[in-house]
Amino acid sequence: MNTVGTPENPLQVAVVGSGPSGFYAAEALIKSGPAVRVDMFERLASPFGLVRSGVAPDHPKLKQVILVYDKLARSPEFSFFGNINVGKDIMLGELHQNYHAVLFTCGAETDRRLGIPGEDLRGSHTATEFVGWYNGHPDYRDRVFDLSHEVAVIIGQGNVAAYVCRILAKTADELKHTDISEHALDTLAESKVREIHAIGRRGPAQAKFTSRELREFGELRDCDPGVDALELTLNPESEAELADKNNVVSAK
Ligand SMILES: Cc1cc2nc3c(=O)[nH]c(=O)nc-3n(C[C@H](O)[C@H](O)[C@H](O)COP(=O)(O)OP(=O)(O)OC[C@H]3O[C@@H](n4cnc5c(N)ncnc54)[C@H](O)[C@@H]3O)c2cc1C
């Protein structure tokens, strides 16, 4: 019997999903030995997962990681199959029949629901939808966002909340030199939003924004960032959290 992992019988691996996890897994496999073949299956036509459709369009440096994936994609041990939705266009059983191993690197495509009244009202959207829309993700690019009102509220205190605030706060002029989708740029150029509130369930000690994201608000052309001084007062629990050396927020 032929040993697997030899030039005559290379280890054949199917990788499902073409985001960073898929590419790093493929890279590790290919570098692990000369007798490995990786076939990557992606449900969308184009690769790179959330690097393409999540990372903010005005942060082009972060997207440069694509160059690394691109280089790997050129290696003879690697093939990419776009427009293949595993579980629909091809079944897991079929993959198992043709590969020694199947790796699932499909990301986390669903939103976490808050379970609060009004969550599904008109004008209430998830970040996945809005970010996907402005980044031209095929699942979301046809969504309609009504930006004819003056006030927008963002619920969350992480970097994605900061991206959404920033995209809403930037002028069309600032956005037009970014990687933003044409349709989103047209809609945002007509936006009437003048006031953006970022709301978090806890205080500044627990906020997950990185300092870099916050600083960027001070660099926007037509944005006047404001924080209520009272909101910055720390309660004893928050002070204790910040004093804890294992706390990731205080380490930032
Ligand atoms: C808005 C936003 C901004 C972000 N910005 C940054 C940032 O600036 N810096 C940073 O380091 N991280 C950032 N992240 C996090 C980063 O994008 C993710 O951690 C990373 O993309 C996860 O990689 P992944 O490969 O696990 O999943 P994904 O990137 O989601 O890739 C999964 C891929 O699998 C495909 N897929 C799913 N199901 C199937 C199926 N059945 N068959 C075939 N293919 C399938 C999907 O289409 C997708 O292409 C951001 C995330 C978001 C949401």
PDBQT file of the ligand as one rigid body, heavy atoms in Angstrom, charges set to zero:
ROOT
HETATM    1  C1  LIG A 301     -15.928  44.426  10.373  1.00  0.00    +0.000 C 
HETATM    2  C2  LIG A 301     -14.706  43.642  10.743  1.00  0.00    +0.000 A 
HETATM    3  C3  LIG A 301     -13.472  44.272  10.697  1.00  0.00    +0.000 A 
HETATM    4  C4  LIG A 301     -12.323  43.597  11.049  1.00  0.00    +0.000 A 
HETATM    5  N1  LIG A 301     -11.139  44.258  11.021  1.00  0.00    +0.000 NA
HETATM    6  C5  LIG A 301     -10.016  43.617  11.391  1.00  0.00    +0.000 A 
HETATM    7  C6  LIG A 301      -8.762  44.276  11.402  1.00  0.00    +0.000 A 
HETATM    8  O1  LIG A 301      -8.683  45.456  11.086  1.00  0.00    +0.000 OA
HETATM    9  N2  LIG A 301      -7.653  43.576  11.776  1.00  0.00    +0.000 N 
HETATM   10  C7  LIG A 301      -7.738  42.254  12.143  1.00  0.00    +0.000 A 
HETATM   11  O2  LIG A 301      -6.714  41.645  12.479  1.00  0.00    +0.000 OA
HETATM   12  N3  LIG A 301      -8.929  41.606  12.148  1.00  0.00    +0.000 NA
HETATM   13  C8  LIG A 301     -10.050  42.250  11.786  1.00  0.00    +0.000 A 
HETATM   14  N4  LIG A 301     -11.244  41.606  11.823  1.00  0.00    +0.000 N 
HETATM   15  C9  LIG A 301     -11.266  40.203  12.222  1.00  0.00    +0.000 C 
HETATM   16  C10 LIG A 301     -10.826  39.300  11.064  1.00  0.00    +0.000 C 
HETATM   17  O3  LIG A 301     -11.398  39.747   9.859  1.00  0.00    +0.000 OA
HETATM   18  C11 LIG A 301     -11.270  37.879  11.371  1.00  0.00    +0.000 C 
HETATM   19  O4  LIG A 301     -10.730  37.503  12.618  1.00  0.00    +0.000 OA
HETATM   20  C12 LIG A 301     -10.769  36.920  10.296  1.00  0.00    +0.000 C 
HETATM   21  O5  LIG A 301     -11.190  37.307   9.001  1.00  0.00    +0.000 OA
HETATM   22  C13 LIG A 301     -11.302  35.529  10.601  1.00  0.00    +0.000 C 
HETATM   23  O6  LIG A 301     -10.755  34.681   9.617  1.00  0.00    +0.000 OA
HETATM   24  P1  LIG A 301     -11.449  33.330   9.236  1.00  0.00    +0.000 P 
HETATM   25  O7  LIG A 301     -10.629  32.747   8.140  1.00  0.00    +0.000 OA
HETATM   26  O8  LIG A 301     -11.676  32.518  10.446  1.00  0.00    +0.000 OA
HETATM   27  O9  LIG A 301     -12.923  33.716   8.706  1.00  0.00    +0.000 OA
HETATM   28  P2  LIG A 301     -13.403  34.618   7.501  1.00  0.00    +0.000 P 
HETATM   29  O10 LIG A 301     -12.477  35.721   7.205  1.00  0.00    +0.000 OA
HETATM   30  O11 LIG A 301     -14.822  34.957   7.837  1.00  0.00    +0.000 OA
HETATM   31  O12 LIG A 301     -13.400  33.624   6.250  1.00  0.00    +0.000 OA
HETATM   32  C14 LIG A 301     -14.283  32.533   6.171  1.00  0.00    +0.000 C 
HETATM   33  C15 LIG A 301     -14.521  32.227   4.698  1.00  0.00    +0.000 C 
HETATM   34  O13 LIG A 301     -15.245  30.994   4.614  1.00  0.00    +0.000 OA
HETATM   35  C16 LIG A 301     -16.199  31.104   3.577  1.00  0.00    +0.000 C 
HETATM   36  N5  LIG A 301     -17.246  30.113   3.825  1.00  0.00    +0.000 N 
HETATM   37  C17 LIG A 301     -18.170  30.114   4.807  1.00  0.00    +0.000 A 
HETATM   38  N6  LIG A 301     -18.966  29.044   4.695  1.00  0.00    +0.000 NA
HETATM   39  C18 LIG A 301     -18.529  28.342   3.610  1.00  0.00    +0.000 A 
HETATM   40  C19 LIG A 301     -18.958  27.136   2.976  1.00  0.00    +0.000 A 
HETATM   41  N7  LIG A 301     -19.987  26.415   3.450  1.00  0.00    +0.000 N 
HETATM   42  N8  LIG A 301     -18.301  26.699   1.866  1.00  0.00    +0.000 NA
HETATM   43  C20 LIG A 301     -17.243  27.420   1.379  1.00  0.00    +0.000 A 
HETATM   44  N9  LIG A 301     -16.796  28.576   1.940  1.00  0.00    +0.000 NA
HETATM   45  C21 LIG A 301     -17.433  29.016   3.052  1.00  0.00    +0.000 A 
HETATM   46  C22 LIG A 301     -16.683  32.542   3.708  1.00  0.00    +0.000 C 
HETATM   47  O14 LIG A 301     -17.312  33.003   2.520  1.00  0.00    +0.000 OA
HETATM   48  C23 LIG A 301     -15.373  33.268   3.989  1.00  0.00    +0.000 C 
HETATM   49  O15 LIG A 301     -14.733  33.679   2.796  1.00  0.00    +0.000 OA
HETATM   50  C24 LIG A 301     -12.408  42.253  11.462  1.00  0.00    +0.000 A 
HETATM   51  C25 LIG A 301     -13.649  41.603  11.483  1.00  0.00    +0.000 A 
HETATM   52  C26 LIG A 301     -14.785  42.293  11.128  1.00  0.00    +0.000 A 
HETATM   53  C27 LIG A 301     -16.126  41.584  11.172  1.00  0.00    +0.000 C 
ENDROOT
TORSDOF 0
